[in-house]
Amino acid sequence: MRLALRLTLITFSLRSGGAASSHGGTAEGLRAPRPRGGSGAGLASREPSSSGGTDMSHERRDKDQVVPSFLGGLRPGDHGAFIYEMEAEHRAVLTAFLRQGLERGEKVVYIAETHEVEPLLDSLREDGVDPDPYLARGQLVFLAAQDVYLEGGSFDPQRTIARLEDLAREALAEGYTALRVTGEMAWALWGAPGSERLLEYEARLDDFFRQGTCVALCQYDRRRFDCKTLLQVVRVHPLVAFGEEVHVRTTLAERGRAEETLQRETDLWQALAETAHLLASSLEVEEVLSRIVSLAREVTGADHVAVTLVDDAGRPVQRVTDLPRGTLAHAVPREEGFTQWIARTGQTMLVDDVDEEGRVHPSQGEGAPETANPAIVAAGIRSAAGLPLVAGGHVLGVLYFYGLQPGAFRAALPVLQAFAAQAATALENARLHRALRAELAERQRAEEALRASEARFRAIVEQSVSGLVLTDGQGLVTEWNPALAEMTGLPREEVMGRPIWEVHARMIADPMQGERMTGTVRAVVEAFFRTGDAAWLHRRMERKVRRPDGSERVLSSEYFPVRIGGELFLGGFFQDVTERHEAERARRESEARYRALAESTQDMIVLLDREGRILYANPAVARELGRPLEEVLGRPVAEFLPLASPWELLVHVREAFDRGEPVHLERQFTLGEKVWLDSWLVPIRDAEGQVYGVLTVCRDVTEQERVHADLARLSAFHEGILQSMAEGVAVQDLEGRFTFVNRAAAEMLGYAPEELLGQHWTKVTAPEHYARVRAADERRARGQSDRYELDLVRKDGQRITVSVMGSPRFEGGQFVGTLAVFEDVTERKRLEEQLQQAVKMEAIGRLAGGVAHDFNNILTAIGGYAHLLRDSLGKDDPRRQDAQEILAATDRAASLTRQLLAFSRRQILRPEVLNLNTVVAEMEKLLRRLIGEDIALVTVLAPDLGPVEADRSQVEQVILNLAVNAREAMPRGGTLTIETANVFLDKTYARRHLEVKPGPYVLLAVTDTGVGMDAEILSHLFEPFFTTKETGTGLGLSTVYGIVKQSGGHIWV
């Protein structure tokens, strides 16, 4: 879409009374730019203006008549101007003008500026006139505008008129009746020096034409000249043709009055021209509407103005007005108001009067609505004019002028029409501008896409791995991409512009053959350009070429026609297929080798199609089946190698076809006897990669199957032995990873066998024993076997102690790893420790008991004599106190002796049936005072606790000693918990605790939240005189131990 600015040109002729009547014509245009830089100095450019005629009478042609009738009346001495807009109009008038001159025997000269000569000559021929004889004898002459008007690069009116006088004299001298000349005047817009004197030139021509030797028609393109200039053109020409309207100047007596009227009209139209400029200065629809309302009231003197835009159906879509806002509230929608009627009919409506009832009295607009909208009456409107805003053949809207007095617009209709035309032009320009912006944006996107496409094409050509050559219509190379230069070794600069047949000859490996083929190639290429077709097009050909460095390559080529803009070119694609040729040669050699191999092998080899039919079979097949190959080929393979299901083998064949991957089968077949065949079904592909067959290779593995079966049975036997062993068995490789673990080993460690496979021995070995294991591995590497102990860590984190018998493993004389057989000795070690502890405690107890007994006897004697000594001394004797101290020391020593006797279980007990809950409850107050306020005492006593038989005082002594020991372990306070419960100690517990017999027991548990103890302290806990306190005797817990043991109980910490 092109932006078409519109202007309205209205001409006036004067009636006898001096009133002006209008005859409007619409010119769409101003599309073409001014040639060569714009208008000349002194000539206005694209300024809308009126073309009011001067002192002229008016004559209108019939619309169906193509050629104006005024041409028939032209005679030598006539000077006319032809103002046109359409090319068809131009061609029709100028053809008639030229033909008329030729027929009258005049010499015809056409001075051309932009129009080409040949179309005018064609128009003459179409009109029945052969121009060639006239051209030949010089009666019809075409000259260029720059040679006539702008000789020497500038314009001089006098020089141009002198040139016309010379042409007229030559025409008469040559026997022609007159000179007929027509010139295109748009050269004045080129900006050449002197162009501003165009109108002076036109005015001075009148004197020349009075000689009666020349008739002239000056051509003005309405699309390129502005209205102001055209108005001046009208003034200076005696005869003017405006399209279908022709104006001829009348008598000179009336010229003065006409020019006075013209001046008044010119002033008005100048105002309209300025208005048009203001309207055209904006291309935004909203702003244009606002300017129309304000400028219409200013230029026409209307009291109010409104403009309404309509859609294609004539319905109002937008309204802008200066009517008071309050009056619009009276508007009443009507089925067809003035706006719809004007939009539908395209007529102008002129209302001279609107009465108080709203009835209208139109002077123009037959058939219009008879009443006005109440909003008009409410605004006090008495007269109105409604004009359609027409542009491009369709109604854009309606422009209303309102007056507060009747008959306000009777004499102003031409001005209103001119303003309406300018308003329509401005609205159309705004609409077209909006469309133009969209089109320009789309065009920009299209241009960017074209540039991107060209860049992509160039990138494809430059980066393509295929060679590309293009030639022009003469077979000369115009494109030679890098890939083709690399293939042929011929640089681009050496072949560009050379004939393709010469380049082709340089590529032939055999120079003599290349020379012979040059003529042939040239002939077929030239024939192709003559006919546009050839049998060798689109045919792939392969040929060996020799590169300049002497190396040879095999190129595949295909030529094709290329048509661009009606021109025929030749293109060609090349591919280097040297590697493919080498591959094909290698493939043929490989096929020969593999065929020889297939023919000589003992394995059966068959090629099958998708239906399992045999396409090929080697001699081994005939030998194994006992049939000649002729009977085998083309038959289903299932006939000769039957399985449990006749379809099973075919299923595997199709699996290889569909998946495109080898399928492995090991099945038992019956070939006279049952045999095992190890078969591979391998898909075979063609050059395009499609599977066309399955190559099946079958090997008799019956003997191997028997050996495998024997080995499997032997392996299962050994596996059964290893898995049934109570000892753990583990095999490690050189890296120390488990390659085999039996069930017993996995259970010892709390794992499933498969969880340990591949794991390193450090996963299950206590970190402090890593060095021991590494040392053992070094001994295995030297071939040594031995036994040792270490701690292993179970999956749940518990530790076990195992006794390991480690042995080296050899295969083929090479050390490959370690075999370890181990058993869990954790319980045994624990029982041994318990036994050692019991024996130690028993020995200590006997020693302590013997010492205590003998020491007690000594203390008895000491105590007796001390009593005698004290009693023999008087109360005031100072030695009596010394004797008393001896007795006190004797009592303390006796207490220690009793504790040793308790530990040695030699004291006298007074057992009774007790409820430990009662004993604990009765001691609770004593215990609270004993442990102090910083320690909380918590008792958890079983409600159904069973009775025990024990010495009450000894049980209380046990509880007190344990409470005191707990208090010492909690210097900052804490919690002391005493619990009772009924428990049953089973055989498992008894196995782990040497002195315990399975059965029911009563549990007394004393727990504190103290600092605890380490393993070293724990091992000496119950030994007499062992203490960690500075003031302790070390007999508290040993006394507890002795009482519990003497009472038939057990104690564990």
Residue pairs with C-beta under 8 A, 6 or more apart in sequence:
1 432
1 435
1 436
1 439
2 31
2 436
3 31
3 429
3 432
3 433
3 436
4 28
4 29
4 30
4 31
4 428
4 432
5 29
5 30
5 46
5 280
5 425
5 429
6 26
6 27
6 28
6 29
6 391
6 421
6 424
6 425
6 428
6 429
7 27
7 30
7 48
7 227
7 276
7 421
7 422
7 425
8 24
8 26
8 27
8 48
8 417
8 418
8 421
8 422
8 425
9 24
9 25
9 26
9 27
9 50
9 51
9 222
9 227
9 230
9 242
10 22
10 23
10 24
10 25
10 50
10 51
10 52
10 269
10 414
10 417
10 418
11 22
11 23
11 25
11 51
11 52
11 53
11 56
11 58
11 234
11 242
11 245
11 247
12 20
12 21
12 22
12 52
12 53
12 261
12 262
12 265
12 414
13 20
13 21
13 23
13 53
13 56
13 57
13 58
13 247
14 20
14 55
14 56
14 254
14 257
14 258
14 261
15 21
18 257
18 261
20 261
20 265
20 414
21 414
22 413
22 414
22 417
23 58
23 60
23 245
24 417
24 418
24 421
25 242
25 243
25 244
25 245
26 421
27 85
27 222
27 223
28 85
28 392
29 85
29 222
29 223
30 46
30 223
30 224
31 223
32 221
32 223
32 224
34 45
34 186
34 189
34 190
34 224
35 113
35 114
35 186
35 187
35 189
35 190
36 190
36 191
37 190
37 191
38 45
38 189
38 190
38 191
39 45
39 188
39 189
39 191
39 195
39 226
40 155
40 188
40 189
40 190
40 191
40 192
40 194
40 195
40 196
40 198
41 191
41 195
41 196
42 195
42 196
42 197
42 198
43 188
43 189
43 195
43 196
43 198
43 225
43 226
43 229
44 226
44 228
44 229
45 189
45 226
46 226
47 226
47 227
47 228
47 273
47 277
48 226
48 227
48 272
48 273
48 276
48 277
48 280
48 422
48 425
49 226
49 227
49 228
49 230
49 231
49 269
49 270
49 273
50 227
50 231
50 265
50 266
50 269
50 272
50 273
50 418
51 227
51 230
51 231
51 234
51 242
52 231
52 234
52 262
52 265
52 266
52 269
53 234
53 240
53 247
53 262
54 234
54 235
54 249
54 255
54 258
54 259
54 262
55 249
55 250
55 254
55 255
55 257
55 258
55 259
55 262
56 240
56 247
56 248
56 249
56 250
56 258
57 247
57 248
57 250
58 245
58 247
59 70
59 245
59 246
59 247
59 248
60 244
60 245
60 246
61 68
61 69
61 244
61 245
61 246
63 244
66 92
67 92
67 93
67 96
68 93
68 241
68 244
68 246
69 246
70 80
70 239
70 241
70 246
70 248
71 93
71 96
71 97
71 100
72 100
74 80
74 97
74 100
74 215
74 217
75 215
76 106
76 177
76 178
76 179
76 212
76 213
76 214
76 215
77 209
77 210
77 211
77 212
77 213
77 214
77 215
78 209
78 215
78 216
78 238
78 239
79 205
79 206
79 209
79 215
79 216
79 218
79 237
79 238
79 239
80 216
80 217
80 218
80 237
80 238
80 239
80 240
80 241
81 202
81 217
81 218
81 220
81 233
81 234
81 237
81 239
81 240
81 241
82 93
82 94
82 182
82 217
82 218
82 219
82 220
82 241
83 220
83 222
83 230
83 233
83 240
83 241
83 242
83 243
84 90
84 93
84 219
84 220
84 221
84 222
84 243
85 221
85 222
85 223
85 243
89 243
90 115
90 219
91 119
91 120
91 123
92 123
93 241
94 110
94 120
94 123
94 182
94 219
95 120
95 123
95 124
95 127
96 127
97 180
97 182
97 217
98 108
98 110
98 120
98 124
98 140
98 180
98 182
99 124
99 127
99 129
100 180
101 107
101 108
101 180
101 215
102 108
102 129
102 134
102 139
102 140
104 177
104 178
104 180
105 176
105 177
106 171
106 176
106 177
106 178
106 179
106 180
106 215
107 138
107 139
107 141
107 167
107 170
107 171
107 174
107 176
107 178
107 179
107 180
108 134
108 139
108 140
108 141
108 180
108 181
109 141
109 142
109 143
109 167
109 179
109 180
109 181
109 182
110 117
110 120
110 140
110 141
110 142
110 143
110 181
110 182
110 183
111 143
111 144
111 145
111 148
111 149
111 181
111 182
111 183
111 184
112 142
112 143
112 144
112 145
112 184
113 145
113 183
113 184
113 185
113 186
113 187
114 184
114 186
115 184
117 142
121 131
124 130
124 131
125 131
131 140
134 140
138 174
139 176
145 183
145 184
145 187
146 187
148 160
148 163
148 183
149 155
149 160
149 183
149 187
149 188
150 187
150 190
150 192
151 159
151 163
153 192
153 193
154 192
154 193
154 194
155 188
155 192
155 193
155 194
155 195
155 197
155 198
155 201
156 194
156 197
157 194
157 197
157 200
157 201
157 204
158 204
160 201
161 201
161 204
161 205
161 208
164 179
164 181
164 205
164 208
164 214
164 216
165 208
167 179
167 181
168 178
168 179
168 211
168 213
168 214
169 213
171 178
171 179
171 213
172 178
172 179
172 213
178 212
178 213
178 214
178 215
179 213
179 214
179 215
180 214
180 215
180 216
181 214
181 215
181 216
181 217
182 216
182 217
182 218
182 219
183 216
183 218
183 219
184 219
184 221
185 198
185 218
185 219
185 220
186 220
186 221
186 224
186 225
187 195
188 195
188 198
189 195
189 224
189 225
199 229
199 232
199 233
199 236
202 218
202 233
202 236
202 237
203 236
205 216
206 236
206 238
208 214
209 215
209 216
218 233
218 237
220 230
220 233
222 230
225 233
227 273
228 273
231 266
233 240
234 240
234 247
238 248
238 249
239 246
239 247
239 248
239 249
240 246
240 247
241 247
249 255
268 415
269 418
271 299
272 299
272 415
272 418
272 419
272 422
275 295
275 299
275 419
275 422
276 422
276 425
276 426
278 291
278 295
279 288
279 291
279 292
279 295
279 422
279 423
279 425
279 426
280 425
280 426
280 429
282 288
282 291
282 426
282 430
283 429
283 430
283 433
283 434
284 430
285 427
285 430
285 431
285 434
288 426
288 427
288 430
289 307
289 309
289 318
289 320
289 427
290 320
291 426
292 305
292 307
292 320
292 399
292 423
292 426
292 427
293 305
293 306
293 307
293 320
293 321
293 322
294 322
295 419
296 302
296 305
296 307
296 399
296 401
296 419
296 423
297 303
297 304
297 305
297 322
299 415
299 419
300 401
300 412
300 415
300 416
300 419
301 412
302 401
302 402
302 403
302 408
302 409
303 381
303 402
303 403
303 404
303 408
304 321
304 322
304 323
304 379
304 381
304 401
304 402
305 321
305 322
305 399
305 400
305 401
305 402
306 319
306 320
306 321
306 322
306 323
306 399
306 400
306 402
307 319
307 320
307 321
307 389
307 397
307 398
307 399
307 400
307 423
308 316
308 318
308 319
308 339
308 397
308 398
308 400
309 316
309 317
309 318
309 319
309 396
309 397
309 427
310 316
310 317
310 339
310 340
310 343
310 395
310 396
310 397
310 398
311 317
312 394
314 339
314 340
314 343
314 344
314 395
315 340
316 339
316 340
318 397
321 328
321 400
323 375
323 379
323 402
324 379
326 378
327 375
327 376
327 378
327 379
328 375
329 375
330 373
330 374
330 375
330 377
330 378
331 373
331 374
331 375
332 373
332 374
332 375
334 369
334 373
336 344
336 369
337 369
337 373
338 349
338 368
338 369
338 372
338 373
338 386
338 398
338 400
339 386
339 398
341 347
341 349
341 365
341 367
341 368
341 369
342 348
342 349
342 365
342 368
342 386
342 387
342 388
342 395
342 398
343 388
343 395
343 397
343 398
345 367
346 388
346 390
346 395
347 364
347 365
347 368
347 388
348 364
348 365
348 385
348 386
348 387
348 388
348 413
348 417
349 362
349 364
349 365
349 368
349 384
349 385
349 386
349 387
350 362
350 363
350 364
350 365
350 384
350 385
350 409
350 410
350 413
351 360
351 361
351 362
351 363
351 365
351 372
351 383
351 384
351 385
351 386
352 361
352 362
352 363
352 383
352 406
352 407
352 410
353 360
353 361
353 382
353 383
353 406
353 407
354 360
354 361
354 372
354 376
354 377
354 381
354 382
354 383
354 384
355 361
356 377
357 371
358 371
358 372
358 373
358 374
358 376
358 377
359 370
359 371
359 372
360 368
360 369
360 370
360 371
360 372
362 368
363 410
364 413
365 386
372 381
372 384
376 384
376 402
379 402
380 404
381 402
381 403
381 404
382 403
382 404
382 405
382 406
382 408
383 402
383 403
383 405
383 406
383 407
383 408
383 409
384 400
384 401
384 402
384 403
384 409
385 400
385 401
385 409
385 412
385 413
385 416
386 398
386 399
386 400
386 401
387 398
387 399
387 401
387 416
387 417
387 420
388 395
388 397
388 398
388 420
389 395
389 396
389 397
389 398
389 399
389 420
389 423
389 424
389 427
390 396
390 421
390 424
391 424
391 425
391 427
391 428
392 428
396 424
396 427
396 428
396 431
397 427
399 416
399 419
399 420
399 423
401 408
401 409
401 416
403 409
409 416
461 468
461 479
461 481
462 481
462 482
464 481
464 483
465 483
466 483
466 573
466 574
466 575
467 481
467 483
467 484
467 487
467 488
467 555
467 572
467 573
467 574
467 575
467 576
468 479
468 480
468 481
468 483
468 484
468 571
468 572
468 573
468 574
469 477
469 479
469 480
469 481
469 484
469 500
469 503
469 571
469 572
469 574
470 477
470 478
470 479
470 562
470 569
470 570
470 571
470 572
471 477
471 478
471 500
471 525
471 569
471 570
471 571
472 478
472 569
473 529
473 567
473 568
473 569
474 499
474 529
475 499
475 500
475 501
475 522
475 525
475 526
475 529
475 570
476 497
476 498
476 499
476 500
477 495
477 496
477 497
477 498
477 499
477 500
477 503
478 496
478 497
478 569
480 490
480 492
480 495
480 496
481 492
482 492
483 574
484 490
484 574
485 491
485 492
487 545
487 553
487 555
487 574
487 576
488 507
488 545
488 547
488 553
488 555
488 574
489 547
489 548
489 549
489 551
490 503
490 506
490 507
490 548
495 503
499 522
500 521
500 525
500 570
501 518
501 519
501 521
501 522
501 525
502 518
504 514
504 517
504 518
504 521
505 514
505 515
505 517
505 518
505 521
506 514
507 514
507 543
507 545
507 546
507 555
508 514
508 517
508 543
508 545
508 546
509 543
509 544
509 545
509 546
509 552
510 546
524 534
524 536
525 570
527 534
528 534
528 537
528 561
528 570
529 568
529 570
532 561
532 568
533 561
536 559
537 559
537 560
537 561
538 558
538 559
538 560
539 558
540 556
540 557
540 558
541 556
541 557
541 558
542 554
542 555
542 556
542 557
542 577
543 554
543 555
543 557
544 552
544 553
544 554
544 555
545 552
545 553
545 554
545 555
546 552
547 553
553 576
553 578
554 576
554 577
554 578
554 580
554 581
555 574
555 575
555 576
555 577
556 574
556 575
556 577
557 572
557 573
557 574
557 575
558 572
558 573
559 570
559 571
559 572
560 570
560 571
560 572
560 573
561 568
561 569
561 570
561 571
562 568
562 569
562 570
562 571
563 569
598 605
598 618
599 618
599 619
601 618
601 620
602 620
603 620
603 697
603 698
603 699
604 617
604 618
604 620
604 621
604 624
604 677
604 696
604 697
604 698
604 699
605 616
605 617
605 618
605 620
605 621
605 695
605 696
605 697
605 698
606 614
606 615
606 616
606 617
606 618
606 621
606 637
606 695
606 696
606 698
607 614
607 615
607 616
607 617
607 684
607 693
607 694
607 695
607 696
608 614
608 615
608 637
608 653
608 681
608 693
608 694
608 695
608 696
609 615
609 692
609 693
609 694
610 653
610 654
610 657
611 636
611 650
612 636
612 637
612 638
612 649
612 650
612 653
613 634
613 635
613 636
613 637
614 632
614 633
614 634
614 635
614 636
614 637
615 633
615 634
615 693
616 633
617 629
617 632
617 633
619 629
621 629
621 632
622 628
622 629
622 632
624 671
624 700
625 632
625 640
625 671
626 672
627 640
632 640
636 650
637 649
637 653
637 696
638 646
638 647
638 649
638 650
641 649
641 669
641 671
641 677
641 698
642 669
642 670
643 649
643 667
643 669
652 663
652 665
652 681
653 681
653 694
653 696
655 663
655 681
656 662
656 663
656 681
656 682
656 683
656 691
656 694
657 683
657 691
657 694
659 683
660 683
660 685
660 691
661 683
662 680
662 681
662 682
662 683
663 680
663 681
664 679
664 680
664 681
665 677
665 678
665 679
665 680
665 681
666 676
666 677
666 678
666 679
666 701
667 676
667 677
667 679
668 674
668 675
668 676
668 677
669 675
669 676
669 677
674 702
675 700
675 702
676 700
676 701
676 702
676 704
676 705
677 698
677 699
677 700
677 701
678 698
678 699
678 701
679 696
679 697
679 698
679 699
680 696
680 697
681 694
681 695
681 696
682 694
682 695
682 696
682 697
683 691
683 693
683 694
683 695
684 691
684 692
684 693
684 694
684 695
685 691
685 692
686 692
722 729
722 740
722 742
723 742
723 743
723 744
725 742
725 744
725 821
726 744
726 823
727 744
727 821
727 822
727 823
728 741
728 742
728 744
728 745
728 746
728 748
728 749
728 802
728 820
728 821
728 822
728 823
728 824
729 740
729 741
729 742
729 744
729 745
729 819
729 820
729 821
730 738
730 740
730 741
730 742
730 745
730 756
730 819
730 820
730 822
731 738
731 739
731 740
731 741
731 809
731 817
731 818
731 819
731 820
732 738
732 739
732 761
732 817
732 818
732 820
733 739
733 816
733 817
734 815
734 816
734 817
735 760
736 760
736 761
736 762
736 777
737 758
737 759
737 760
737 761
738 756
738 757
738 758
738 759
738 760
738 761
739 757
739 758
739 817
740 757
741 753
741 756
741 757
742 753
743 753
745 753
745 756
745 822
746 752
746 753
746 755
746 756
748 792
748 794
748 800
748 802
748 822
748 824
749 756
749 764
749 792
749 794
749 795
750 794
750 795
750 796
750 798
751 795
755 795
756 763
756 764
761 773
762 770
764 792
764 793
764 794
765 773
765 790
765 791
765 792
765 793
766 790
766 791
766 792
766 793
766 799
768 791
769 790
769 791
772 788
772 790
773 790
776 786
776 788
776 804
776 806
777 818
779 786
779 806
780 806
780 807
780 808
780 815
780 818
781 808
781 815
783 808
783 815
784 808
785 805
785 806
785 807
785 808
786 805
786 806
787 803
787 804
787 805
787 806
788 803
788 804
788 806
789 801
789 802
789 803
789 804
789 825
790 801
790 802
790 804
791 799
791 800
791 801
791 802
792 799
792 800
792 801
792 802
793 799
794 800
799 826
800 824
800 826
801 824
801 825
801 826
801 829
802 822
802 823
802 824
802 825
802 826
803 822
803 823
803 825
804 820
804 821
804 822
805 820
805 821
805 822
806 818
806 819
806 820
807 818
807 819
807 820
807 821
808 815
808 817
808 818
808 819
809 815
809 816
809 817
809 818
809 819
810 816
827 991
827 992
830 992
831 991
831 992
831 994
834 993
834 994
834 995
835 994
837 1019
838 994
838 995
841 1022
841 1023
841 1041
844 903
844 1023
844 1024
845 903
845 904
845 905
845 1042
846 904
848 900
848 903
848 904
848 1024
849 900
849 901
849 903
849 904
849 905
849 906
850 904
851 900
852 897
852 898
852 900
852 901
852 904
852 906
853 901
853 906
855 893
855 897
856 894
856 897
856 901
859 890
859 893
859 894
859 897
862 886
862 890
863 887
863 890
863 891
863 894
866 883
866 886
866 887
866 890
867 887
869 879
869 883
869 886
870 880
870 883
870 884
870 887
873 879
873 880
873 883
874 880
896 1033
896 1035
898 907
899 1024
899 1033
899 1035
899 1038
899 1039
900 1024
900 1035
901 907
902 954
902 957
902 1039
902 1042
902 1043
902 1046
903 1024
903 1035
903 1038
903 1039
903 1041
903 1042
904 1042
905 1042
905 1045
905 1046
907 1042
907 1046
909 950
909 951
909 954
909 1046
909 1047
910 951
910 952
910 953
911 949
911 950
911 951
911 1047
912 949
912 950
912 951
912 952
913 947
913 948
913 949
914 947
914 948
914 949
914 950
914 952
914 955
915 945
915 947
915 948
916 945
916 948
916 955
916 980
916 1002
916 1004
917 941
917 942
917 945
917 980
919 952
919 955
919 956
919 959
920 939
920 941
920 959
920 978
920 980
921 939
921 941
923 956
923 959
923 960
924 937
924 939
926 960
927 937
927 959
927 960
927 963
927 976
928 937
930 960
930 963
930 964
930 967
931 937
931 963
931 966
931 967
931 976
932 967
934 970
934 972
934 973
934 974
935 966
935 967
935 970
935 973
935 974
935 975
935 976
936 973
936 974
936 975
936 976
937 975
937 976
937 978
938 975
938 976
938 977
938 978
939 977
939 978
939 979
940 977
940 978
940 979
940 980
941 979
941 980
942 980
942 981
942 982
944 982
945 980
945 981
945 982
945 1002
946 982
946 1000
946 1002
947 1002
948 1002
949 1048
950 1047
950 1049
951 1043
951 1047
954 1043
954 1046
954 1047
955 1043
955 1047
957 1039
957 1040
957 1043
958 1040
958 1043
958 1044
959 978
959 1004
959 1006
961 1036
961 1037
961 1039
961 1040
962 1006
962 1037
962 1040
963 976
963 1006
964 1036
965 1036
965 1037
966 976
966 1006
966 1008
966 1010
967 976
968 1010
968 1029
968 1032
969 1008
969 1010
969 1011
969 1012
970 976
970 1008
970 1009
970 1010
970 1011
974 1008
974 1009
974 1010
975 1008
975 1009
976 1006
976 1007
976 1008
977 1005
977 1006
977 1007
977 1008
978 1004
978 1005
978 1006
978 1007
979 1003
979 1004
979 1005
979 1006
979 1007
980 1002
980 1003
980 1004
980 1005
981 1002
981 1003
981 1005
982 1000
982 1001
982 1002
982 1003
983 1000
983 1001
983 1002
983 1003
984 999
984 1000
984 1001
985 993
985 996
985 997
985 998
985 999
985 1001
986 998
987 998
989 996
989 998
990 996
990 997
990 998
993 1050
993 1052
995 1050
996 1050
1001 1049
1013 1021
1013 1028
1017 1028
1018 1053
1020 1026
1021 1037
1021 1053
1022 1037
1022 1038
1022 1040
1022 1041
1022 1051
1023 1034
1023 1038
1024 1034
1024 1035
1024 1038
1025 1033
1025 1034
1025 1035
1025 1038
1026 1034
1026 1038
1027 1033
1027 1034
1040 1051
1041 1051
1044 1050
1044 1051
1045 1051
